Amino acid sequence: MNGPRNSLLAPLTLLLFCLLCAIAWAATVKFLPFVESFPEGKVDWDGGYFYGTGLGYPHLNDGSKAKAMKVAEAQALSAILQVASGLRVDDRRVLADLEKERVVIRIRALIQYEPFEQQFIRQGKEPFYRVTYRAPMKGVTGLTQKLLSHLRSQPPTGERPTDSGATEVPDDEAPWLVLDARRLGRDSHVQPALFPKIMTEKGEVVSDLNTVEEGAAARRGMARYVVTDKSREEIVAGLLPEGPTGLLRLLSPPWAMAQEKTERKRRGKYVVKDVTQAEGLMKTNLVISEADAKEIREEDASSQILKKCRVIVVVSSSLGGIEGGLPAHLAFCW
């Protein structure tokens, strides 16, 4: 008699468990990538990629899909170079300015792009190909590494970009500096850059490309730029204190307690400070108070939070578009 009921109950229980898993994990998700969108592409300032997109129409190319594809690819290449040209390098220059100064080789030679997406879209009267290329800003093949040797005024110190970093504390266990720039006015908001500076209100440099480890900057980028709807208190806590985890504890006490113990043991802390101003010609320099600078330097002395480029900048979502959705690690339930 219980056979049909049990066969129905089992998948429902699994579904409920997966939903609760997703809710519990979602409670820990605090940041979404800040993405600048342009007509020709976009820049993901958290993930560390920039993109260029091109379109090709068969009806404009003798009805040939092959020709339309080549046109879309050529446009995508042109678009990603255009996006790259406008990337803010520091508080004074975009990437195109460096090419004009002849400080570095040509922009095209700096970019190691790859195919990201290719679609044939049947939309409206005339179908078309859409091709998107992407290129990294960080990592072994990224722009940051290629620019560091040209822009640093001091010789490299610490780990090299090719180091494995095997002995370094994992990112999710190490402390991170979170600079909250959401309270700045519309006319003084922070603009993301490859090499931002952290400065005091007296103009002293707390961190810049000359004070960080070259390997860390190349691998991780000088800073991640994100958006979030979480308060300062929630960011510091790292996890919501009540809610989904408590519910899971009722349904599965051993599992929930194990999760909480793991989080307490492994989760790195967030050192949250406010950005009081955005300075520089391009508003990329992050200004903090003298007291906060003192605390951050003390933290850096013990954990190398600055030297290892463990910096997250929270900007207002009104500055541009954001991309989100269900985090990848939640997809396992489905």
N, C-alpha and C positions, 0 to 999 in steps of 0.2 A: 504493500500500500504506500510505503514511503518512497518507493523508487522514483516515480515521476517528479514528486516534490523535491527530492534531493537533487535530481538531475537539473532542475530549474534553479534551485537555490544556489548551487555551486557557482555557476557563471555570474549570477547576480551579486554574490558575495565578492567574487573576484573583481567585478566591475566597480563595486563600492569601494573596495580596498584601493584600486588604482586611482579612483577619483580622490580619495583621501590622501593618497601619496602625492598626487599632483598638487593638491591644495597645500599640503604641508611643505613641499619643496618650494612652491610659489611664494610662501611666506618669507623665504630666505632670499628671494630674488629682489634686489634693490635697485639695480641699475639697468638702463637700456642704452644702447649706443646712440651717441649724438651723430647725426648724419646730415651733412650739408648737401643740398640738392641743387643741381644746375641743369639748364636745358640740355647740355651735352653729356651729363653724367652725375656722379655723386662722390662724396668722400665720407667714409666711415671712420671717424676719429677715435673710436673705441677698438674696433676690430683691426684697424691699421691697414685698410685697403682703400684704393680709389678706383673708380670705374668710368668707362667711356662706352657710349652706345651709338650704334649706327643702324640706319634703315636702308633697305634695298627693295625696290618695286619691280617685279617682272614686267609689268605693262610699260614701264619707262625704259626697259632694256631689251627691246625686241621680243618681249614675251619669254625671255630666257631666265629660268630660275638660277642657273649657274652664274650668269652675269649679275643678277640681282644680289646674289650672295657675296660676290666679290666687291660690289659697291658697298654693301653693308659692312663688310670687314674693313674696307678702306676708311669708311666714315667712323667706325669704332676706334680705329687707330688714331685718326685725327682728333677724335673727341677725348680720348684718354690723355693725349699729349696736351690738349688745351686745358683739361682739368689739372694736370700736373703743373702746367705753367703758372697757374694761379694759387698753388699751394703756398700758404704762409710758412716761411722758413723760420723767421724770428720776428722781433718787434719792428724791423725796418724793411724787410725784403720778402718778396715772393720768389719762387724758383726761377721764373723768367728773368728776374733781376740778376741772378747769379750768372746766367748765361751771357747777359749783356756785359757784365763785369769781367768776363773771361776767367772767372775764378775756378770754374769746373768745366768738365767736358760738356758736350751738347746734351740737352734734356733727353732726347731720344735714347742716347747711349746709357743714361742713368736708369731708365725704366725697364724692368724685366716683366713684361706683361704676359698674360696667358688668357686663353679663351675661358670665359666664365659661363656664358649662356648663349644659346642659339635657338631661335624659334621661327617657325613659319606661321604667321598669324593671318587667319581668314576673318577679317574684321572690316565691315563696310563693303563697298563695291570692289575695292582693289586689295587683294592680299599682299603681304610683304614679309620680308625677312627682317628680323631684329637680332643683331649680334652685339654682345657685350663682352668687352675685355676688362680684366682687372689687373692691378699691380700692387705689390706690397709697399708699405711705408716702413715696416720693421721686419726683423728677421735677417737671415744671412744674405738674402737677395734684395733687401729693402733699400729705400732711398736713404734712410737715416744712416746706415752704415757707410754708404758711398759718400755721403756729405761730411761725415764727422772729421775725417782726416784733412779735409780742405778748410773746415771752419773752426776747428779747435785752435786756440792760441797757445795752448800748453801741450806738451807731449802726452800721449796716452798713458793712463795708469790703470792698474788693476787687471781684471780679466780681459782677454781678447774676445772679439766677436765669435771666434770659432770654438771657444771653450765650451765644453758640454754643460757646465754648471751643475754637475752631478752632486756636489757637496753643498749646494746652496739650498736654503730652506724653500720648500714649494710655495708658490704664490698664495695658495689658499690657507697656508699655515703662518705665513709671515705677516707682520704689521704693514698696513698701508696708510699713507697720508691722504686724507680726503679734504680737498679745498672746495668749500661751498661758495660758489659765485652767483647764487640765484638772487641775492638781495640787491645787486647792483642795478642802477637805473637803466632805462632803455638806451640812453645815449652813451653809456659807459660800460656796456656789457663786455665780457671776455670773448676774444676771438681765439679759436684753437690754432696752434702752430706746431711745427715739428720740433722746435727748440725753444720752448717758453722759458722765461726766467721767473724765479720766485724771489721777491724783493721785500725789504722792510719799508716802512713809511718814511724812513730817513734816506732811502735810496741804496742801502747796502744789499749786496747780492747774497741770498741764502743758498740758491742753487741755480746753476746754469750748465751749459754743455761742457764747460771746462772743469766742473767739480764732480761730475758723475763718472762712473766707470764706463768706458767705451763699450765693453761687451754688453753690459746691462742696457745701455741706451739703444744699442743696435738691436738687441733681442726683444726688448720690452717696449721701446719707445720712451721718450722723455716723460710723457704723461698720457693717460687715457682720458677722453672727454665723454661724459655720459649725462643722461638726464634721469630723474627719478621723482616720484611723488612722495617718497618717504621723508619724514621729518629728520632733523638732526639727531634727535634722541633715538629714533629707530635705526638710523645708520650706525650710531655708536653701539647700540645693543646687538646689531647684526641679525637678530631673530626677533620676530614678534613674540612678546612674552606669553600671550594667551591665544586661544583659538584652536587652529587645526591640530597642533601637537597634543593639546589636552584631549581633544576628541579621539585622536589615535590612541592615546594612553588608555582610554576607556575600552576601546575595541581590541587593542593588542598591546597590553602593558609591557611585556618583555621587549617587543620591537621598538616601541616608542622610547622606553628608557635607554635602550642601547643607542638609539639615534641621538638622544640628548647628550649622553655621555661622550659619544664620538664628536659631536659639535663642540662641546666644552673643551675637549682635549685638543682638537685640531684647528678650530677656527681662529685665524689671526685677528688681532684687534684693528679697529679703525681709529686713527687719530684725526679727528675732525676739527678743522679750523676755518674761519670765515675769510673770504677775500674782501678786502675793504675798498680796493680800487683796481682798475685795469689800466695799465700805463703802456707807453710806447706809441710809436706812430700808428701801429696796427692794433693797439689794445690787446696785445698778447701777454704782456708782463703781469704777473699775479702779485699784488701787493697785500701783505699781511701786517698785523700789528707787531710792535717790538716784543711784546710779551709772548705772543705766539711763536715768533721767530726763535726766541730763546728756548722754548719748550721743544720745538722741532729739531733744533740743533742738538739738544740733549738726547732726544730720541735717536737721531741719526748717529750719534756717537756710540750708542749701544747696539742698534739694529741695522744701521746703514740704510735707513728708509729712503733717504734722498740719493745716496750714492748708488743704490741699486735700482733707482727710478721706479719705486713703488708709490706712484702718485696718481691719484684720480681727481679730476676736476669736474665738479658738478655744475653744469650750466643750465640756463633756463631753456625749456623746450620751445619757447617762442622765438628763439634765435633761428630756428630752421626746422627741417623735418626730422623725425625719428623713425626708426624701424624697430619693430618688436614682434610680438606673437608668442606662441607657446614655446618656452625654452626647450632646447634640443633634448636635455636630460629628462624631460617629462614624457617624451614620446614612447618610452619603453612600455607603458601600460597599454598602448593601442596597437 
